[in-house]
Amino acid sequence: MRSPQTGAISIQRPTRVPSLRRSVRGLSGTLSIASARSPELTIAALGVLLAAAFAWVPSLWYDEGATVTSATRTWGQLWSELHHVDAVHGLYYACMHVWFRLVGSTPFTLRFPSALAVGLAAGLVVALGRRIAGRRVGVVAGVVFLLLPRVAWAGVEGRPYATITALSVGLTLVGLTAVRRTRHGTGRRWWVAYGVLAAVAVVFNVYLSLVVVAHAVALAWTRLADLRAARAAPMTHRGSAPVPIVPRHVLGAWAIAAGCAAVTVVPFVAVATGQSEQVSWIAGIGPGTVRQVSTTAWFPGSVPFATAAWVAMAAGVVLGLRGARRRATVRTAREALRAQAVRVTLPVVVVPTALLVGATALGEHLYSPKYATLSLPFVAVLIALGLTSIRPRVPALVAVGLLVALAVPAAVAVKTPYAKQDSHWAQAAAIVSRQRSFAPDADEGVVYGSVWHHPTTTTQIIRDAYPRAFAGMTDLAAVTSGPATGRLWDTNGDVATTVPRRLGDIDTVWFLGAPSRDVRPALTATLERRGFHVAGTWRTGTVIVSEYKRTGH
């Protein structure tokens, strides 16, 4: 009997490399899960990418030039400077000094910390919204925050404003945690953290003290709401009193933490107050103040976006507070949550601006729209409260899409070459760099003229912003050194007497200046008497560039 024959069966081996479609589907699924589980990190990463993209394109301008000038000095020179000027930015300059030592100074490295700060602030806004009003409000608030035109501006600005927004919302989150833990008897450590962070924040930017004041208003407002609810409790809950959100001892804990922080920063505030001439450029209250408060502060360059945002904020506030006025027996948990969200955020939107405008009206001149950046996270939450109150969800998504469309022009505008007050510094430096020979034996001098709208500054600031274009040049006009005297800028002497003494064997002289307070005619006459002629003149924006060569060369 024969054994049964078994034929070979051909089995196709599974492919080891997944198809492109499967890979994309898997990656998409992974990203979706990550976004759902951690919207804070997702929106933070998106914020960094949006802010950092093309951050190197806009030319640096005056304020950013001050950052580069200060942060590239030695520790001793920076310390001396802060005793005379810009103490309010001292901690920021110190951080940027360390950063530049690590990565060098370029337009991108100058602005990248702001991009990181925008991402951090966006993630914290999501966390804040989730904490006080639920997940949906938190996610929408994070998206709205990234759409705000002032956030787009701050993310590409080599100044501390983006970091101010992160500190503002971070301090608020620590305060909320301290309040919650205090109700359970474990809040002491968090109040210590609140006091320490408040002190650091004020040293970083003195206007962040207004956030601490706004927290006091939010706590007092919530305490009053608690008392009103307690008075209504016997009629609605048969004598049972609701648990207060802010018990009396929370107010005492805040007062101690804020008081300790205030005592700590008194020396710093005294120094900063002594340098109040720095804000002498701020105008008083006038016809333009309403426009500054309503548009420029948070929505610069986009009146349609400002209009839509104010409508959404008003809706969020009105609907939130209307729900709070309903009797506790019929008030839903969602309404109670949104009412408390308004009590937390509205004071940080209103109080800082109101105090700064009020002080300016009294003659102190403290209000500038860019100083209102500390309120941006809370503006975003109020807008999100308004958008998420729209039912059903499809119209709400349409409203968010409308905000995205309105935000695009402003987001693009801040990344254009002349976005920073129409600054053409990069173009002026490029002209010099393109025309120079950079030969090893080249001997070149430079005279730095005036800067448009800044009477005490010379175009040395352009050299500091773009040093490679001016490497190896001899300054022919400076008679005092900013780093040596603890000032921001060098000062020039009389061109007719200072320049000839330093010419020596120099064969090429460059001039950079503005049409205002133009010393170019005097320089031209002085150089012509010593055998120089004008080899070329260029103008870009408000910067004039001239090249002089010794006759025969």
C-alpha positions as CSV (number, residue, x, y, z in Angstrom):
1,M,0.0,0.0,0.0
2,R,1.4,3.2,-1.1
3,S,1.7,6.2,1.1
4,P,-0.4,9.2,-0.1
5,Q,1.5,11.6,-2.2
6,T,1.7,15.2,-0.8
7,G,2.4,17.9,-3.3
8,A,4.4,21.0,-2.5
9,I,2.3,24.0,-1.8
10,S,3.6,27.4,-2.8
11,I,3.1,30.0,-0.1
12,Q,3.8,33.7,-1.0
13,R,6.1,35.3,1.5
14,P,4.7,38.4,3.2
15,T,6.5,41.6,2.1
16,R,8.7,43.1,4.7
17,V,8.3,46.7,3.6
18,P,4.8,48.1,4.2
19,S,3.1,49.9,1.4
20,L,3.3,53.6,1.2
21,R,-0.4,53.9,1.8
22,R,-0.2,51.8,4.9
23,S,2.8,53.8,6.2
24,V,1.0,57.1,5.7
25,R,-2.1,55.7,7.4
26,G,-0.1,54.4,10.3
27,L,1.7,57.8,10.7
28,S,-1.6,59.6,10.4
29,G,-3.1,57.4,13.1
30,T,-0.1,57.9,15.4
31,L,-0.3,61.6,15.0
32,S,-4.1,61.6,15.6
33,I,-3.6,59.6,18.8
34,A,-0.8,61.9,20.0
35,S,-2.9,65.0,19.2
36,A,-5.9,63.6,21.1
37,R,-3.9,62.5,24.1
38,S,-1.7,65.5,24.4
39,P,-3.1,68.6,22.5
40,E,-0.8,70.8,24.6
41,L,2.3,69.3,23.0
42,T,0.8,69.2,19.5
43,I,-0.2,72.9,19.5
44,A,3.1,73.9,21.2
45,A,5.0,72.2,18.4
46,L,2.8,73.8,15.8
47,G,3.4,77.2,17.4
48,V,7.2,76.8,17.2
49,L,7.0,75.8,13.6
50,L,4.7,78.7,12.6
51,A,6.8,81.3,14.5
52,A,10.2,80.0,13.3
53,A,9.3,79.7,9.6
54,F,11.0,82.4,7.6
55,A,12.0,84.2,10.8
56,W,15.3,85.2,9.1
57,V,13.6,87.1,6.3
58,P,12.6,90.5,8.0
59,S,15.4,93.0,8.4
60,L,16.4,93.7,12.0
61,W,15.1,97.0,13.4
62,Y,15.9,99.4,16.3
63,D,14.6,97.4,19.2
64,E,16.2,94.2,18.0
65,G,19.5,96.1,17.4
66,A,19.4,97.0,21.1
67,T,19.1,93.3,21.9
68,V,22.0,92.3,19.8
69,T,24.2,95.2,21.0
70,S,23.5,94.4,24.7
71,A,23.6,90.6,24.5
72,T,26.9,90.5,22.7
73,R,28.8,92.5,25.3
74,T,30.9,91.0,28.0
75,W,29.3,90.4,31.4
76,G,31.0,93.4,32.9
77,Q,30.0,95.7,30.0
78,L,26.4,94.4,30.3
79,W,26.3,95.0,34.0
80,S,27.6,98.5,33.6
81,E,25.0,99.2,30.9
82,L,22.1,98.1,33.1
83,H,23.1,100.6,35.7
84,H,22.4,103.3,33.1
85,V,19.7,102.0,30.8
86,D,17.5,99.0,30.0
87,A,17.5,97.5,33.5
88,V,13.9,96.4,32.7
89,H,15.4,94.0,30.0
90,G,18.4,92.9,32.0
91,L,17.4,89.3,32.6
92,Y,16.3,88.9,29.0
93,Y,19.7,90.3,27.8
94,A,21.5,87.9,30.1
95,C,19.6,84.9,28.8
96,M,20.3,86.1,25.2
97,H,24.0,86.6,26.1
98,V,24.2,82.9,27.1
99,W,22.2,81.8,24.0
100,F,24.5,83.8,21.6
101,R,27.6,82.2,23.2
102,L,26.1,78.8,22.3
103,V,24.8,79.4,18.8
104,G,26.1,82.8,17.6
105,S,24.2,85.9,16.6
106,T,22.2,85.9,13.4
107,P,18.7,87.2,12.7
108,F,17.3,83.6,13.0
109,T,19.1,82.8,16.3
110,L,18.0,86.1,17.6
111,R,14.4,85.3,17.0
112,F,14.3,81.6,17.6
113,P,13.9,81.9,21.4
114,S,10.8,83.9,20.8
115,A,9.5,81.1,18.5
116,L,10.1,78.7,21.4
117,A,8.3,81.0,23.8
118,V,5.3,81.2,21.5
119,G,5.1,77.4,21.4
120,L,5.4,77.1,25.1
121,A,2.8,79.8,25.6
122,A,0.4,78.1,23.2
123,G,0.7,74.8,25.0
124,L,0.1,76.5,28.3
125,V,-3.0,78.2,26.9
126,V,-4.4,74.8,26.0
127,A,-3.7,73.7,29.5
128,L,-5.3,76.8,31.0
129,G,-8.4,76.4,28.8
130,R,-8.8,72.7,29.7
131,R,-8.3,73.5,33.4
132,I,-11.0,76.2,33.7
133,A,-13.5,75.4,30.9
134,G,-12.9,72.0,29.5
135,R,-11.0,70.2,26.8
136,R,-12.8,71.7,23.8
137,V,-12.3,75.3,25.0
138,G,-8.6,74.5,25.7
139,V,-7.9,73.2,22.2
140,V,-9.8,76.1,20.5
141,A,-8.0,78.6,22.7
142,G,-4.6,77.2,21.7
143,V,-5.5,77.5,18.1
144,V,-6.9,81.0,18.5
145,F,-3.8,82.0,20.4
146,L,-1.6,81.1,17.4
147,L,-3.9,83.0,15.1
148,L,-3.7,86.3,17.0
149,P,-1.8,88.9,14.9
150,R,0.2,90.1,17.9
151,V,1.3,86.6,18.7
152,A,2.6,86.2,15.1
153,W,4.5,89.5,15.6
154,A,5.9,88.5,18.9
155,G,7.1,85.1,17.6
156,V,9.4,86.8,15.0
157,E,10.6,89.6,17.3
158,G,14.0,89.5,19.0
159,R,12.6,91.0,22.1
160,P,11.0,89.5,25.3
161,Y,7.3,89.9,24.4
162,A,6.7,86.2,23.5
163,T,8.4,85.1,26.7
164,I,6.2,87.6,28.7
165,T,3.1,85.8,27.3
166,A,4.4,82.4,28.5
167,L,5.3,83.8,31.9
168,S,1.8,85.4,32.2
169,V,-0.1,82.2,31.5
170,G,2.4,80.0,33.4
171,L,2.0,82.2,36.5
172,T,-1.8,81.9,36.2
173,L,-1.7,78.2,36.0
174,V,0.5,77.9,39.1
175,G,-1.9,80.2,40.9
176,L,-4.9,78.1,40.0
177,T,-3.1,75.0,41.2
178,A,-2.3,76.7,44.5
179,V,-5.9,77.7,45.0
180,R,-7.1,74.2,44.3
181,R,-4.5,72.6,46.6
182,T,-5.2,75.1,49.3
183,R,-8.8,73.9,49.4
184,H,-7.5,70.4,50.2
185,G,-4.9,71.7,52.7
186,T,-1.8,71.0,50.5
187,G,-1.2,74.3,48.8
188,R,1.7,75.7,50.7
189,R,4.4,74.6,48.3
190,W,2.4,75.9,45.4
191,W,2.1,79.3,47.0
192,V,5.8,79.4,47.5
193,A,6.2,78.5,43.8
194,Y,3.7,81.2,42.9
195,G,5.7,83.8,44.9
196,V,9.0,82.8,43.4
197,L,7.7,82.7,39.8
198,A,6.0,86.1,40.3
199,A,9.3,87.6,41.5
200,V,11.2,86.2,38.5
201,A,8.5,87.3,36.1
202,V,8.6,90.9,37.4
203,V,12.4,91.0,37.1
204,F,12.0,89.7,33.6
205,N,9.5,92.4,32.8
206,V,8.1,94.8,35.4
207,Y,4.7,95.0,33.7
208,L,4.1,91.4,34.7
209,S,3.3,92.8,38.2
210,L,0.0,93.8,36.6
211,V,-0.9,90.1,36.1
212,V,-0.5,89.6,39.9
213,V,-2.8,92.5,40.5
214,A,-5.3,91.0,38.0
215,H,-5.1,87.7,39.9
216,A,-6.2,89.6,43.1
217,V,-9.2,90.9,41.2
218,A,-10.1,87.4,39.9
219,L,-9.8,86.0,43.5
220,A,-11.9,88.8,45.0
221,W,-14.6,88.4,42.2
222,T,-14.7,84.7,42.7
223,R,-15.0,85.1,46.5
224,L,-17.9,87.4,46.0
225,A,-19.6,84.8,43.8
226,D,-19.0,82.2,46.5
227,L,-20.7,84.4,49.1
228,R,-23.6,85.1,46.8
229,A,-24.0,81.4,46.2
230,A,-23.8,80.7,50.0
231,R,-26.6,83.2,50.7
232,A,-28.8,81.6,48.1
233,A,-28.1,78.1,49.4
234,P,-30.7,77.9,52.2
235,M,-33.5,78.5,49.7
236,T,-32.2,76.2,47.1
237,H,-30.4,73.4,48.9
238,R,-32.3,73.2,52.2
239,G,-29.6,74.7,54.2
240,S,-26.6,73.0,52.6
241,A,-23.9,75.5,51.6
242,P,-21.9,74.9,48.4
243,V,-18.2,74.4,48.7
244,P,-16.5,77.8,48.0
245,I,-14.0,78.0,45.1
246,V,-12.0,80.6,47.0
247,P,-12.2,80.2,50.8
248,R,-11.1,83.1,52.9
249,H,-7.7,81.6,53.7
250,V,-6.9,81.5,50.0
251,L,-6.9,85.3,49.9
252,G,-4.5,85.3,52.8
253,A,-2.2,82.8,51.1
254,W,-2.2,84.9,47.9
255,A,-1.5,88.1,49.9
256,I,1.5,86.5,51.6
257,A,3.0,85.1,48.4
258,A,2.4,88.3,46.5
259,G,3.8,90.4,49.3
260,C,7.0,88.4,49.6
261,A,7.5,88.6,45.9
262,A,6.9,92.4,46.0
263,V,9.5,92.9,48.8
264,T,12.0,90.8,46.9
265,V,11.7,92.9,43.7
266,V,11.7,96.3,45.4
267,P,15.4,97.1,44.6
268,F,14.9,96.1,41.0
269,V,11.7,98.2,40.6
270,A,13.6,101.2,42.2
271,V,16.3,100.9,39.6
272,A,13.8,100.5,36.7
273,T,11.8,103.5,37.9
274,G,15.0,105.6,37.9
275,Q,15.4,104.9,34.2
276,S,11.9,106.1,33.3
277,E,13.3,108.4,30.6
278,Q,13.5,105.3,28.5
279,V,9.7,105.5,27.9
280,S,9.7,109.2,27.2
281,W,8.8,108.3,23.6
282,I,5.4,107.0,24.6
283,A,2.7,109.5,23.6
284,G,-0.1,110.6,26.0
285,I,-3.7,109.8,25.7
286,G,-5.2,111.1,22.4
287,P,-7.5,110.3,19.6
288,G,-5.4,107.3,18.6
289,T,-5.7,105.6,22.0
290,V,-9.0,103.9,21.2
291,R,-7.5,102.4,18.1
292,Q,-4.5,101.3,20.0
293,V,-6.5,99.5,22.6
294,S,-9.1,98.0,20.3
295,T,-6.9,97.0,17.4
296,T,-3.1,97.6,17.7
297,A,-2.6,96.0,21.1
298,W,-3.8,92.4,20.1
299,F,-4.8,92.5,16.5
300,P,-2.4,94.9,14.7
301,G,-2.8,95.2,10.9
302,S,-6.2,93.5,10.8
303,V,-9.3,95.4,11.5
304,P,-11.6,92.6,10.2
305,F,-9.9,90.1,12.6
306,A,-10.2,92.6,15.5
307,T,-13.9,93.0,14.8
308,A,-14.5,89.3,14.7
309,A,-12.4,88.7,17.8
310,W,-14.2,91.4,19.9
311,V,-17.6,89.9,18.9
312,A,-16.4,86.5,20.0
313,M,-15.0,87.8,23.3
314,A,-18.2,89.7,24.0
315,A,-20.2,86.6,23.4
316,G,-18.0,84.5,25.6
317,V,-18.3,87.0,28.5
318,V,-22.0,87.7,28.2
319,L,-23.0,84.1,27.8
320,G,-20.7,83.0,30.6
321,L,-21.9,85.6,33.1
322,R,-25.5,85.1,32.1
323,G,-25.3,81.4,33.1
324,A,-23.8,82.4,36.4
325,R,-26.9,84.5,37.2
326,R,-29.2,81.5,37.0
327,R,-30.3,79.8,40.1
328,A,-28.0,77.0,41.3
329,T,-30.8,74.5,41.0
330,V,-31.1,75.0,37.3
331,R,-27.5,76.0,36.5
332,T,-25.6,73.3,34.6
333,A,-22.0,72.3,35.4
334,R,-21.0,73.7,32.0
335,E,-22.5,77.1,32.8
336,A,-20.8,77.2,36.2
337,L,-17.5,76.2,34.6
338,R,-17.7,78.9,31.9
339,A,-18.7,81.6,34.5
340,Q,-15.6,80.8,36.5
341,A,-13.5,80.9,33.3
342,V,-14.7,84.4,32.7
343,R,-13.8,85.4,36.3
344,V,-10.3,84.1,35.8
345,T,-9.5,85.5,32.4
346,L,-11.4,88.8,32.1
347,P,-9.4,90.6,34.8
348,V,-6.1,89.8,33.1
349,V,-7.5,91.2,29.9
350,V,-8.9,94.4,31.4
351,V,-6.9,95.3,34.5
352,P,-3.3,95.7,32.9
353,T,-4.6,97.9,30.0
354,A,-6.9,99.9,32.3
355,L,-4.1,100.6,34.8
356,L,-1.5,101.5,32.0
357,V,-4.0,103.8,30.2
358,G,-5.0,105.4,33.5
359,A,-1.4,106.1,34.5
360,T,-0.7,107.5,31.0
361,A,-3.8,109.8,31.3
362,L,-2.3,111.1,34.6
363,G,0.9,112.0,32.9
364,E,3.1,108.9,33.5
365,H,3.1,107.8,29.8
366,L,3.3,104.0,30.4
367,Y,0.9,102.6,27.9
368,S,2.2,101.2,24.6
369,P,0.1,98.6,22.7
370,K,3.0,96.1,22.6
371,Y,3.1,96.1,26.4
372,A,-0.4,94.5,26.3
373,T,1.1,91.2,25.0
374,L,0.9,89.8,28.6
375,S,-2.9,89.6,28.1
376,L,-2.8,87.6,24.8
377,P,-3.4,84.1,26.4
378,F,-6.5,85.3,28.1
379,V,-7.8,87.1,25.0
380,A,-7.5,83.7,23.3
381,V,-9.5,81.9,26.0
382,L,-12.3,84.5,25.9
383,I,-12.5,84.2,22.1
384,A,-12.6,80.4,22.5
385,L,-15.4,80.7,25.1
386,G,-17.4,82.7,22.5
387,L,-16.7,80.3,19.6
388,T,-17.5,77.1,21.6
389,S,-20.8,78.6,22.7
390,I,-22.0,78.3,19.1
391,R,-24.2,75.2,18.6
392,P,-24.1,72.9,16.6
393,R,-20.4,72.3,15.9
394,V,-20.5,72.9,12.2
395,P,-21.1,76.7,12.5
396,A,-18.5,76.8,15.2
397,L,-16.0,75.2,12.8
398,V,-17.0,77.7,10.2
399,A,-16.3,80.5,12.7
400,V,-12.8,79.1,13.4
401,G,-12.2,78.8,9.7
402,L,-13.2,82.5,9.2
403,L,-10.6,83.5,11.9
404,V,-8.0,81.5,10.1
405,A,-8.7,83.2,6.9
406,L,-8.6,86.6,8.5
407,A,-5.4,85.8,10.3
408,V,-3.4,84.8,7.2
409,P,-2.6,88.3,5.8
410,A,-1.2,89.5,9.1
411,A,0.8,86.3,9.6
412,V,2.3,86.6,6.1
413,A,3.0,90.4,6.5
414,V,5.2,89.9,9.6
415,K,7.5,87.6,7.6
416,T,8.2,90.0,4.7
417,P,11.7,91.7,4.3
418,Y,10.5,95.2,5.5
419,A,8.0,94.1,8.1
420,K,9.9,95.7,11.0
421,Q,8.9,99.4,10.8
422,D,10.0,99.4,7.1
423,S,13.6,98.7,8.2
424,H,16.1,98.3,5.4
425,W,19.1,97.5,7.5
426,A,19.7,94.1,6.0
427,Q,19.7,95.6,2.5
428,A,22.1,98.4,3.5
429,A,24.5,95.8,5.0
430,A,24.2,93.7,1.8
431,I,25.1,96.7,-0.3
432,V,28.3,97.2,1.7
433,S,29.1,93.5,1.7
434,R,28.6,93.3,-2.0
435,Q,30.7,96.3,-2.9
436,R,33.7,95.5,-0.6
437,S,36.7,93.6,-1.9
438,F,37.5,91.9,1.4
439,A,41.1,91.7,0.2
440,P,43.7,90.8,2.9
441,D,45.5,94.2,2.4
442,A,42.3,96.3,2.2
443,D,42.3,99.2,4.6
444,E,38.8,100.7,5.0
445,G,37.2,103.2,7.3
446,V,33.6,104.0,8.1
447,V,31.6,106.9,9.4
448,Y,28.3,106.0,11.0
449,G,25.7,108.7,10.6
450,S,22.2,109.2,12.1
451,V,19.4,106.7,12.4
452,W,15.9,107.7,11.2
453,H,13.7,108.7,14.2
454,H,16.4,108.0,16.8
455,P,18.4,111.2,17.4
456,T,20.8,109.8,20.0
457,T,21.8,106.7,17.9
458,T,24.2,106.2,15.0
459,T,24.1,103.5,12.3
460,Q,26.7,101.7,14.4
461,I,23.5,99.8,15.3
462,I,23.4,98.4,11.8
463,R,27.0,97.2,12.2
464,D,26.1,95.5,15.5
465,A,23.1,93.8,13.8
466,Y,25.1,92.7,10.7
467,P,28.7,92.7,11.8
468,R,30.1,90.6,9.0
469,A,29.5,93.3,6.4
470,F,31.7,95.8,8.4
471,A,34.4,93.4,9.6
472,G,37.8,95.0,9.7
473,M,36.6,98.6,9.2
474,T,38.0,101.5,11.3
475,D,35.4,103.7,12.9
476,L,36.6,107.2,11.9
477,A,34.2,109.4,13.9
478,A,33.4,107.8,17.3
479,V,34.9,109.6,20.3
480,T,33.2,107.7,23.1
481,S,32.5,104.0,23.3
482,G,29.1,102.7,24.4
483,P,30.5,99.5,26.1
484,A,33.2,101.5,27.9
485,T,30.8,104.2,29.2
486,G,27.9,101.9,30.0
487,R,25.7,103.3,27.3
488,L,24.0,101.6,24.4
489,W,25.7,103.5,21.6
490,D,28.9,105.2,20.7
491,T,28.9,108.9,20.1
492,N,30.5,110.8,17.3
493,G,32.8,113.8,17.3
494,D,33.0,116.6,14.8
495,V,33.6,115.0,11.4
496,A,35.9,117.8,10.1
497,T,38.3,117.3,13.0
498,T,37.9,113.7,14.0
499,V,38.0,111.9,10.6
500,P,41.3,113.4,9.2
501,R,43.3,112.4,12.3
502,R,42.3,108.7,11.7
503,L,42.6,108.4,8.0
504,G,46.2,107.2,7.9
505,D,46.7,104.9,4.9
506,I,43.0,104.2,4.5
507,D,42.0,104.2,0.8
508,T,38.2,103.5,1.1
509,V,35.7,105.2,3.4
510,W,32.1,104.1,3.8
511,F,29.2,106.2,5.1
512,L,25.9,105.0,6.4
513,G,23.2,107.4,7.6
514,A,19.7,108.7,7.3
515,P,18.6,111.9,5.5
516,S,17.8,113.5,8.9
517,R,20.8,115.2,10.6
518,D,22.9,114.2,7.6
519,V,26.6,114.8,8.1
520,R,27.4,113.5,4.6
521,P,28.0,117.0,3.1
522,A,30.5,117.8,5.8
523,L,32.2,114.4,5.4
524,T,32.3,114.7,1.6
525,A,34.0,118.1,1.9
526,T,36.5,116.8,4.4
527,L,37.4,113.8,2.4
528,E,37.7,115.7,-0.9
529,R,40.3,118.0,0.7
530,R,42.3,114.8,1.4
531,G,42.1,113.4,-2.1
532,F,39.0,111.3,-1.9
533,H,36.1,111.2,-4.4
534,V,32.6,109.7,-4.2
535,A,32.7,106.3,-5.9
536,G,29.1,105.4,-5.4
537,T,25.9,106.2,-3.5
538,W,23.0,104.0,-2.8
539,R,19.7,104.5,-0.9
540,T,17.5,101.8,0.5
541,G,14.6,102.9,2.6
542,T,15.8,105.5,5.0
543,V,19.4,104.4,4.9
544,I,21.9,106.2,2.6
545,V,25.2,104.3,1.8
546,S,28.1,106.1,0.2
547,E,31.5,104.9,-0.8
548,Y,34.6,107.2,-1.0
549,K,37.8,106.2,-2.6
550,R,41.2,107.9,-2.6
551,T,42.0,109.3,-6.0
552,G,44.3,107.0,-7.9
553,H,42.9,103.8,-6.3
